[in-house]
Amino acid sequence: MLFPKKVKHRKWHTMRKNPNKVGPATRGVNVSFGSYGLKALTPGRITSNQIESARKAIIRNLGKTGRVWIRIFPDMPFTKKPAEVKMGKGKGDIQGYHVRVLAGQVLFEADGVAPVVAIESLRKGGTKIPVKTKIVTRH
């Protein structure tokens, strides 16, 4: 699982609930390292567990010659209060880390295998992510 080594603030503000108001991504929108990429079509939040499960699915399908790049990193902590706890008494404990993904951002990149294998492995990885995705190629 991915998580930061050290954070300046242990608990963050939640930020806005509707990422559609922010607009599409302007950074990280091109395939830079590999030949094929998995691009997010809708905004959302992706936890470190989801990134790890997508990475495992992609690597399992790519084989030994394939190479994968993860273009996102979960640095934002999210908290949760225990079940059946009364209102108040402060913010809950840290549950894990997630990353806010905007529409148009490249999440994963793959290279080193046949195009059919790369596309299929990225498609399988995209099923583990809670946002709509599409496979893009390098321009």
VOMI-144765 format. One line per field, with one value per residue: residue number from 1; residue in three letters; z negated, y negated, x of N, C-alpha, C, O, CB in turn. Coordinates in Angstrom, 1 decimal. Glycine has a CB too. Layout:
// VOMI-144765
seq	c(NUM	...) .
type	c(ALA	...) .
n.zz	c(Z	...) .
n.yy	c(Y	...) .
n.xx	c(X	...) .
ca.zz	c(Z	...) .
ca.yy	c(Y	...) .
ca.xx	c(X	...) .
c.zz	c(Z	...) .
c.yy	c(Y	...) .
c.xx	c(X	...) .
o.zz	c(Z	...) .
o.yy	c(Y	...) .
o.xx	c(X	...) .
cb.zz	c(Z	...) .
cb.yy	c(Y	...) .
cb.xx	c(X	...) .
This chain:
// VOMI-144765
seq	c(1	2	3	4	5	6	7	8	9	10	11	12	13	14	15	16	17	18	19	20	21	22	23	24	25	26	27	28	29	30	31	32	33	34	35	36	37	38	39	40	41	42	43	44	45	46	47	48	49	50	51	52	53	54	55	56	57	58	59	60	61	62	63	64	65	66	67	68	69	70	71	72	73	74	75	76	77	78	79	80	81	82	83	84	85	86	87	88	89	90	91	92	93	94	95	96	97	98	99	100	101	102	103	104	105	106	107	108	109	110	111	112	113	114	115	116	117	118	119	120	121	122	123	124	125	126	127	128	129	130	131	132	133	134	135	136	137	138	139) .
type	c(MET	LEU	PHE	PRO	LYS	LYS	VAL	LYS	HIS	ARG	LYS	TRP	HIS	THR	MET	ARG	LYS	ASN	PRO	ASN	LYS	VAL	GLY	PRO	ALA	THR	ARG	GLY	VAL	ASN	VAL	SER	PHE	GLY	SER	TYR	GLY	LEU	LYS	ALA	LEU	THR	PRO	GLY	ARG	ILE	THR	SER	ASN	GLN	ILE	GLU	SER	ALA	ARG	LYS	ALA	ILE	ILE	ARG	ASN	LEU	GLY	LYS	THR	GLY	ARG	VAL	TRP	ILE	ARG	ILE	PHE	PRO	ASP	MET	PRO	PHE	THR	LYS	LYS	PRO	ALA	GLU	VAL	LYS	MET	GLY	LYS	GLY	LYS	GLY	ASP	ILE	GLN	GLY	TYR	HIS	VAL	ARG	VAL	LEU	ALA	GLY	GLN	VAL	LEU	PHE	GLU	ALA	ASP	GLY	VAL	ALA	PRO	VAL	VAL	ALA	ILE	GLU	SER	LEU	ARG	LYS	GLY	GLY	THR	LYS	ILE	PRO	VAL	LYS	THR	LYS	ILE	VAL	THR	ARG	HIS) .
n.zz	c(0.0	0.7	-1.0	-2.5	-3.8	-5.7	-7.1	-7.1	-8.3	-10.3	-10.1	-7.5	-6.0	-4.6	-2.0	1.1	1.8	4.4	7.0	9.7	9.9	9.8	12.3	15.3	15.4	15.8	15.5	15.9	17.9	20.2	21.8	20.7	20.0	20.7	23.5	23.6	21.7	18.8	18.5	16.5	16.8	15.3	12.3	9.0	5.9	5.1	3.2	1.4	1.3	3.5	5.6	5.3	5.7	8.4	9.6	9.0	10.6	13.2	13.4	13.1	15.5	17.4	17.4	17.3	19.0	19.3	18.3	15.7	14.8	12.1	11.9	10.0	6.5	3.3	1.0	-0.7	-3.8	-5.1	-7.4	-9.8	-12.0	-14.7	-14.5	-15.7	-17.4	-19.3	-18.1	-17.7	-19.9	-18.4	-15.5	-13.6	-13.7	-11.7	-8.8	-6.4	-3.3	-0.5	3.0	4.8	7.9	11.0	13.9	16.9	16.1	16.2	14.9	14.8	16.6	19.2	20.8	23.1	23.9	26.2	28.1	27.7	25.4	23.5	23.6	22.7	20.1	18.9	19.1	17.3	14.9	14.7	13.9	11.2	10.2	8.9	10.7	14.0	16.7	19.6	22.2	23.4	26.0	26.7	28.1) .
n.yy	c(1.2	-2.2	-5.1	-8.2	-8.9	-10.9	-13.4	-16.8	-17.8	-16.0	-15.5	-16.4	-19.0	-18.1	-19.0	-20.0	-18.6	-18.1	-17.4	-18.2	-20.9	-21.9	-21.4	-20.1	-18.2	-19.8	-19.2	-16.3	-15.0	-13.8	-10.9	-10.0	-8.3	-5.5	-3.6	-3.2	-4.3	-4.6	-6.5	-8.8	-9.4	-10.6	-12.6	-11.8	-10.0	-8.1	-5.4	-4.2	-1.4	-0.7	-1.6	0.1	2.6	2.3	2.0	4.6	6.2	5.2	5.8	8.6	9.4	8.3	9.6	10.7	9.1	6.7	3.2	1.0	-2.2	-4.2	-6.9	-8.5	-9.5	-8.6	-11.0	-12.3	-12.3	-10.4	-10.4	-8.5	-8.0	-5.7	-3.1	-3.8	-6.1	-9.0	-12.3	-15.0	-15.5	-15.7	-15.2	-12.1	-9.1	-8.5	-6.7	-5.9	-6.7	-8.8	-9.8	-12.7	-12.6	-14.2	-14.7	-13.5	-12.9	-11.0	-7.8	-5.3	-3.9	-1.8	0.4	2.2	4.6	6.4	4.5	5.5	7.0	5.0	3.2	4.8	5.5	2.9	2.4	4.3	3.4	1.0	1.7	2.0	-0.5	-3.3	-5.2	-6.2	-5.0	-5.2	-3.8	-5.2	-6.2	-6.9	-10.1) .
n.xx	c(0.8	0.4	1.6	2.4	5.7	6.1	4.1	3.0	0.7	-1.4	-4.2	-6.4	-8.5	-11.7	-12.1	-13.8	-17.0	-17.9	-16.2	-16.6	-16.9	-14.4	-13.2	-11.7	-8.6	-5.4	-2.7	-0.6	-1.9	-1.1	0.4	3.4	5.6	5.2	3.9	1.1	-1.7	-3.8	-6.6	-8.5	-11.9	-13.9	-14.2	-12.9	-12.2	-9.5	-8.4	-5.5	-5.5	-7.1	-5.5	-3.3	-4.5	-5.3	-2.8	-1.7	-3.4	-2.8	0.0	0.0	-1.2	0.5	3.0	6.5	8.1	6.8	6.3	5.3	4.0	3.0	1.1	-0.1	-0.3	-1.3	-1.6	-3.3	-4.8	-7.6	-10.3	-12.3	-15.0	-15.7	-18.3	-21.6	-21.1	-21.6	-22.5	-20.1	-17.2	-14.9	-12.7	-12.5	-10.4	-7.5	-8.0	-6.9	-5.1	-5.8	-6.1	-7.1	-8.6	-8.8	-10.9	-9.6	-7.0	-4.0	-3.7	-2.3	0.5	1.7	4.1	6.4	5.3	3.2	0.7	-2.0	-1.9	-1.1	-3.2	-5.3	-4.4	-4.4	-7.1	-8.2	-7.0	-8.4	-10.9	-10.7	-10.7	-12.6	-13.6	-14.7	-12.8	-10.5	-8.5	-5.6	-3.3	0.2	0.9) .
ca.zz	c(0.0	0.8	-1.9	-2.7	-4.9	-6.8	-6.7	-7.9	-9.1	-10.4	-9.5	-6.6	-5.7	-3.6	-0.7	1.6	2.1	5.8	7.8	11.0	9.8	10.0	13.7	15.7	15.0	16.7	15.4	15.8	18.9	21.4	21.6	20.7	19.8	21.5	24.8	23.3	20.4	18.3	18.2	15.8	17.5	14.3	11.1	7.8	4.9	5.2	2.0	1.7	1.5	4.8	6.4	5.2	6.4	9.8	9.9	9.1	11.7	14.4	13.5	13.3	16.9	18.3	17.5	16.8	19.8	19.2	17.3	15.3	14.1	11.4	12.1	8.9	5.2	2.2	-0.1	-1.5	-4.8	-5.3	-8.7	-10.0	-13.4	-14.9	-14.4	-16.8	-18.2	-19.3	-17.4	-18.5	-20.4	-17.5	-14.2	-13.8	-13.5	-10.3	-8.3	-5.3	-2.4	0.9	3.9	5.6	9.3	11.8	15.2	17.8	15.5	16.5	13.7	15.0	17.9	19.5	22.0	23.1	24.4	27.4	27.8	27.3	24.0	22.7	23.5	21.9	18.7	18.4	18.9	16.1	13.8	14.7	13.2	9.8	9.8	8.8	11.7	15.3	17.3	20.9	22.5	24.4	26.5	26.8	29.4) .
ca.yy	c(0.0	-3.5	-6.1	-9.1	-8.6	-11.9	-14.5	-18.0	-17.9	-14.6	-15.4	-17.5	-19.3	-17.2	-19.6	-20.1	-17.3	-18.0	-17.8	-18.7	-22.3	-22.3	-21.4	-19.0	-18.3	-20.4	-18.5	-14.9	-14.5	-13.1	-9.7	-10.5	-7.3	-4.3	-3.7	-3.2	-4.9	-4.5	-7.9	-8.9	-10.3	-11.3	-12.9	-11.0	-9.8	-6.7	-5.1	-3.5	0.0	-0.6	-1.8	1.3	3.7	2.1	2.3	6.0	6.7	4.9	6.5	10.0	9.6	7.9	10.6	10.2	8.1	5.4	2.2	0.2	-3.4	-4.7	-8.4	-9.1	-9.1	-9.0	-11.8	-13.0	-11.3	-10.5	-9.9	-7.9	-7.8	-4.4	-2.9	-4.1	-7.1	-10.2	-13.5	-15.8	-14.9	-15.9	-14.5	-10.7	-8.7	-8.3	-5.4	-5.6	-7.8	-8.7	-10.9	-13.3	-12.5	-15.0	-14.1	-13.7	-12.6	-9.7	-7.1	-4.2	-3.7	-0.5	0.5	3.4	5.8	6.2	3.6	6.2	7.3	3.7	2.7	5.7	5.4	1.7	2.5	5.1	2.5	-0.1	2.2	1.9	-2.0	-3.7	-6.2	-5.7	-5.2	-4.8	-3.6	-6.1	-5.9	-8.1	-10.9) .
ca.xx	c(0.0	1.1	1.3	3.5	6.6	5.9	3.1	3.1	-0.5	-1.9	-5.6	-6.7	-9.9	-12.2	-12.2	-15.1	-17.6	-18.2	-15.0	-17.0	-16.8	-13.0	-12.9	-10.8	-7.2	-4.5	-1.4	-0.7	-3.0	-0.4	1.2	4.8	6.6	5.0	3.2	-0.3	-2.1	-5.2	-7.0	-9.7	-12.9	-14.7	-13.4	-13.2	-11.2	-9.0	-7.6	-4.2	-5.8	-7.6	-4.3	-2.5	-5.2	-5.2	-1.4	-1.5	-4.1	-2.1	1.3	-0.3	-1.5	1.6	4.1	7.8	8.7	6.0	6.7	4.2	4.3	1.9	1.2	-0.8	0.2	-2.2	-1.0	-4.3	-5.4	-9.1	-10.7	-13.6	-15.3	-16.2	-19.7	-22.5	-20.5	-22.4	-22.0	-19.2	-16.0	-13.8	-12.6	-12.2	-9.0	-7.1	-8.4	-6.0	-4.8	-6.4	-5.7	-8.2	-8.3	-9.7	-11.2	-8.5	-5.7	-3.5	-3.4	-1.3	1.1	2.3	5.0	7.2	4.6	2.4	-0.4	-3.2	-1.6	-1.0	-4.6	-6.1	-4.0	-4.9	-8.6	-8.4	-6.7	-9.4	-12.1	-10.5	-10.7	-13.9	-13.9	-14.7	-11.5	-10.3	-7.1	-5.1	-1.9	1.1	0.8) .
c.zz	c(0.0	-0.3	-2.1	-3.9	-6.1	-6.2	-7.6	-8.8	-9.1	-9.8	-8.7	-6.6	-4.6	-2.2	-0.1	2.0	3.6	6.6	9.2	11.0	10.0	11.4	14.0	15.4	16.1	16.7	15.3	16.8	20.1	20.9	21.8	20.7	20.6	22.8	24.6	21.9	20.1	17.8	17.5	16.6	16.5	13.1	10.0	6.9	5.0	4.0	2.4	1.9	2.9	5.8	6.4	5.8	7.9	10.3	10.0	10.3	13.0	14.5	13.7	14.8	17.8	18.5	17.1	17.7	19.7	18.1	17.0	14.5	13.4	11.3	10.9	7.6	4.1	1.0	-1.0	-2.5	-4.8	-6.7	-8.8	-11.5	-13.5	-14.7	-15.7	-17.8	-18.1	-18.5	-18.4	-18.9	-19.4	-16.3	-14.5	-13.5	-12.0	-9.9	-7.2	-4.5	-1.1	1.7	4.6	7.0	10.0	13.2	16.2	17.3	15.8	15.1	13.7	16.4	18.0	20.8	21.9	23.5	25.6	27.1	27.3	25.8	23.1	22.5	22.6	20.4	18.1	18.2	17.6	14.8	13.6	14.0	11.7	9.3	9.8	9.7	13.1	16.0	18.8	21.2	23.6	24.8	26.5	28.1	30.1) .
c.yy	c(-1.2	-4.4	-7.0	-8.7	-9.6	-12.9	-15.7	-18.2	-16.5	-14.5	-16.7	-17.8	-18.4	-17.7	-19.5	-18.7	-17.1	-18.4	-18.3	-20.2	-22.8	-22.3	-20.2	-19.3	-19.0	-19.8	-17.0	-14.3	-13.8	-11.8	-10.0	-9.4	-6.1	-4.6	-3.8	-3.7	-4.6	-5.9	-7.9	-9.9	-11.1	-11.6	-12.0	-10.9	-8.3	-6.5	-4.3	-2.0	0.2	-0.7	-0.5	2.5	3.6	2.4	3.8	6.6	6.4	5.7	8.0	10.3	9.3	8.9	9.9	9.1	6.7	4.5	1.3	-1.1	-3.8	-6.2	-9.2	-8.6	-9.5	-9.7	-12.4	-12.0	-11.5	-9.8	-9.3	-7.7	-6.4	-4.3	-3.3	-5.0	-8.3	-11.3	-14.3	-15.0	-14.8	-15.0	-13.0	-10.4	-8.5	-6.9	-5.0	-6.9	-7.6	-9.9	-11.4	-13.3	-13.4	-14.3	-14.5	-13.4	-11.2	-9.0	-6.1	-4.3	-2.4	-0.5	1.8	4.6	5.4	5.3	4.3	6.5	6.1	3.2	3.5	5.6	4.0	1.7	3.3	4.2	1.4	0.4	2.1	0.4	-2.5	-4.9	-5.6	-6.0	-4.8	-4.6	-4.5	-5.7	-7.1	-8.8	-11.0) .
c.xx	c(0.9	0.7	2.5	4.4	6.3	5.0	3.3	1.9	-1.1	-3.3	-5.8	-8.2	-10.4	-12.1	-13.6	-15.7	-17.8	-17.0	-15.3	-16.8	-15.4	-12.7	-12.0	-9.4	-6.4	-3.1	-1.6	-1.7	-2.4	0.3	2.6	5.8	6.4	4.3	1.7	-0.6	-3.5	-5.6	-8.3	-10.6	-13.7	-13.8	-13.8	-12.1	-10.8	-8.1	-6.4	-4.5	-6.3	-6.4	-3.5	-3.2	-5.2	-3.8	-1.1	-2.2	-3.4	-0.8	1.0	-0.5	-0.4	2.7	5.4	8.4	8.0	6.5	5.5	4.6	3.0	2.0	0.5	-0.2	-0.8	-1.6	-2.0	-5.0	-7.0	-9.4	-12.0	-13.8	-15.9	-17.7	-20.4	-21.8	-21.3	-21.7	-21.1	-18.0	-14.9	-13.8	-12.1	-10.7	-8.7	-7.3	-7.4	-5.7	-5.4	-5.9	-7.0	-7.8	-9.3	-9.9	-10.0	-7.1	-5.3	-3.1	-2.3	-0.8	1.8	3.1	5.7	6.6	3.8	1.2	-1.6	-3.0	-1.7	-2.5	-5.5	-5.7	-4.5	-6.4	-8.9	-8.1	-7.7	-10.6	-11.9	-10.6	-12.2	-14.3	-13.9	-13.4	-11.6	-8.9	-6.7	-3.7	-1.1	0.9	2.1) .
o.zz	c(-0.6	-0.5	-2.0	-4.9	-7.2	-5.1	-8.8	-10.0	-8.0	-9.1	-9.0	-7.1	-3.8	-1.2	-0.7	2.5	4.1	6.8	9.9	12.1	10.3	11.9	13.2	15.1	17.3	17.6	14.8	16.5	20.9	19.8	22.9	21.3	21.3	23.2	25.4	21.0	21.0	16.8	17.9	17.1	16.9	12.8	10.0	7.1	5.0	3.7	3.5	2.7	3.5	6.8	7.5	6.5	8.6	11.4	11.0	10.9	13.9	15.6	14.4	15.3	18.9	19.6	16.6	17.2	20.1	17.1	17.9	13.8	14.0	10.8	10.9	7.5	4.1	0.2	-2.0	-2.1	-4.7	-7.0	-7.9	-12.2	-12.6	-14.8	-16.8	-19.0	-17.0	-18.4	-19.6	-18.2	-19.4	-16.0	-15.5	-13.2	-11.2	-10.6	-7.0	-5.0	-0.6	1.2	5.0	7.4	9.8	13.5	16.2	18.1	15.8	14.4	12.9	17.3	17.1	21.7	20.9	23.5	26.1	26.0	26.4	25.0	22.0	21.4	21.8	19.6	17.0	17.3	16.9	13.8	12.5	13.4	11.0	8.1	10.7	9.4	13.3	15.8	19.3	20.5	24.6	24.1	26.4	29.1	31.2) .
o.yy	c(-1.3	-4.6	-6.4	-8.2	-9.2	-13.3	-15.5	-18.5	-15.9	-13.5	-17.8	-17.1	-17.9	-16.9	-19.0	-17.9	-15.9	-19.6	-18.8	-20.8	-24.0	-23.2	-19.5	-20.4	-18.9	-19.9	-16.5	-13.3	-13.3	-11.7	-10.4	-9.5	-5.6	-5.8	-4.4	-3.4	-4.4	-6.4	-7.2	-10.9	-12.1	-10.9	-11.4	-11.5	-7.5	-7.2	-3.8	-1.4	1.2	0.0	0.0	3.3	4.6	3.0	4.3	7.5	7.3	6.2	8.6	11.4	9.9	9.1	8.8	8.3	5.7	5.0	1.0	-1.0	-3.9	-6.7	-10.4	-7.5	-10.7	-9.0	-13.0	-11.1	-12.6	-8.8	-9.5	-7.3	-5.8	-5.3	-3.0	-4.8	-8.7	-11.3	-14.2	-14.0	-14.0	-14.3	-12.8	-11.3	-8.3	-6.0	-3.8	-8.0	-6.5	-10.8	-10.6	-13.9	-13.3	-13.4	-15.6	-13.5	-10.3	-9.6	-6.1	-4.7	-1.9	-1.2	2.5	5.7	4.3	5.3	3.7	6.3	6.1	2.8	3.0	5.6	4.0	1.1	2.9	4.3	1.0	-0.4	2.2	0.2	-2.1	-5.6	-4.6	-7.1	-4.2	-5.2	-4.6	-5.0	-8.3	-8.1	-11.6) .
o.xx	c(1.9	-0.5	3.6	3.8	6.3	5.0	3.6	2.1	-1.4	-3.6	-5.5	-9.0	-9.6	-12.1	-14.5	-14.9	-17.7	-16.8	-14.4	-16.6	-15.2	-11.9	-11.6	-9.0	-6.7	-2.3	-2.6	-2.3	-3.2	0.8	3.0	6.9	7.4	4.3	1.0	0.2	-4.3	-5.0	-9.2	-10.2	-14.3	-12.9	-14.9	-11.0	-11.6	-7.1	-6.2	-3.8	-5.9	-6.4	-3.1	-2.5	-5.1	-3.6	-0.5	-1.6	-3.3	-0.5	1.8	-0.1	-0.2	3.2	5.4	9.2	8.6	7.0	4.7	5.6	1.9	3.0	0.6	0.3	-1.2	-1.0	-1.6	-5.6	-7.5	-8.7	-12.9	-12.9	-16.5	-18.4	-19.9	-21.9	-21.7	-20.5	-21.2	-17.6	-14.0	-14.7	-11.5	-10.0	-9.7	-6.9	-7.1	-5.9	-5.6	-5.2	-7.9	-6.8	-10.5	-9.1	-9.6	-6.1	-6.1	-2.4	-1.4	-1.5	2.3	2.8	5.8	7.2	3.8	0.7	-2.3	-4.0	-2.3	-2.8	-6.2	-6.6	-4.9	-7.0	-9.9	-8.8	-8.0	-11.4	-12.9	-10.5	-12.9	-15.3	-13.3	-12.8	-12.5	-8.0	-7.4	-3.0	-1.6	0.7	2.1) .
cb.zz	c(-1.2	2.2	-3.3	-2.8	-4.5	-7.1	-6.7	-7.0	-8.6	-11.9	-10.7	-5.1	-5.4	-4.0	0.3	2.8	1.4	6.2	7.9	11.3	8.5	9.2	14.2	17.2	14.8	16.5	14.1	14.5	19.3	22.1	22.6	19.6	18.3	20.7	25.7	23.5	20.4	17.2	19.5	14.3	18.4	13.9	10.7	8.3	3.5	6.5	1.0	0.5	0.5	5.1	6.0	3.7	5.9	10.2	8.9	7.8	11.8	14.4	12.2	12.5	17.3	17.8	18.9	16.8	21.3	19.0	17.8	14.4	15.0	9.9	13.4	9.0	4.9	1.7	0.5	-0.6	-6.1	-4.2	-9.7	-9.2	-13.9	-16.2	-14.0	-17.5	-17.9	-20.7	-16.9	-19.8	-20.8	-18.2	-13.3	-12.9	-14.3	-10.1	-7.7	-4.4	-2.3	0.8	4.9	5.0	9.8	12.0	15.8	18.3	14.0	17.4	13.2	14.6	18.2	19.5	22.1	21.7	23.3	28.0	29.1	28.1	23.8	23.4	25.0	22.3	18.6	19.3	20.1	16.0	14.1	16.0	13.6	9.4	10.8	7.3	11.6	16.2	16.6	22.0	22.9	23.8	27.9	26.6	29.1) .
cb.yy	c(0.0	-4.1	-5.6	-10.5	-8.7	-12.5	-13.9	-19.3	-19.0	-14.2	-15.4	-17.1	-20.8	-16.8	-19.0	-21.1	-17.2	-18.9	-16.6	-18.3	-22.8	-21.3	-22.7	-18.7	-16.9	-21.9	-19.0	-14.4	-15.7	-14.0	-8.5	-11.4	-6.9	-3.4	-2.6	-1.7	-6.3	-3.5	-8.8	-9.5	-9.4	-10.4	-14.4	-9.6	-10.2	-6.5	-4.3	-3.6	0.4	-1.6	-3.0	1.7	3.8	0.6	1.7	6.6	6.1	3.3	6.3	10.4	8.8	6.6	11.2	11.4	8.5	5.7	1.3	1.0	-4.6	-4.1	-8.8	-8.9	-9.7	-7.7	-12.8	-13.6	-11.6	-9.8	-11.1	-6.6	-8.8	-3.8	-1.5	-2.8	-7.3	-10.6	-14.4	-16.3	-13.4	-15.6	-15.2	-9.9	-7.3	-8.7	-5.4	-4.5	-7.9	-8.7	-10.4	-14.7	-11.0	-16.4	-14.7	-15.1	-12.8	-9.7	-6.4	-2.8	-4.9	0.6	-0.7	3.6	6.3	7.6	2.9	7.5	8.0	2.7	2.6	7.2	5.5	0.5	3.3	6.3	1.9	-0.5	3.7	2.4	-2.8	-4.1	-7.4	-6.4	-4.3	-5.8	-2.1	-7.6	-5.2	-7.6	-12.2) .
cb.xx	c(-0.9	1.0	0.7	3.1	8.0	7.3	1.7	3.2	-1.5	-2.0	-6.6	-6.3	-10.1	-13.6	-11.2	-15.2	-18.9	-19.5	-14.1	-18.4	-17.4	-12.1	-12.3	-11.0	-6.6	-4.4	-0.7	-1.0	-3.8	0.5	0.7	5.0	6.6	4.1	3.6	-0.9	-1.8	-5.3	-7.0	-9.5	-13.8	-15.9	-13.6	-13.7	-11.6	-8.2	-8.5	-3.3	-6.9	-8.6	-3.4	-2.3	-6.6	-5.6	-0.4	-2.0	-5.5	-1.7	2.0	-1.5	-2.8	2.2	4.2	8.8	8.7	4.6	7.9	3.2	4.8	1.8	0.6	-2.4	1.6	-3.0	-0.1	-5.4	-4.8	-9.9	-10.6	-13.7	-16.4	-15.8	-20.0	-22.9	-19.0	-22.8	-23.2	-19.9	-16.3	-12.5	-11.6	-13.1	-8.8	-5.6	-9.8	-6.5	-3.2	-7.9	-4.7	-8.5	-8.4	-9.1	-12.5	-8.5	-5.7	-2.3	-4.7	-1.8	2.1	1.2	5.9	7.8	3.6	1.9	-0.7	-3.4	-0.3	-0.2	-5.2	-5.9	-2.5	-4.5	-9.2	-7.6	-5.4	-9.7	-12.4	-9.1	-9.8	-14.2	-12.9	-15.9	-10.5	-11.0	-6.9	-5.1	-2.0	2.6	0.1) .
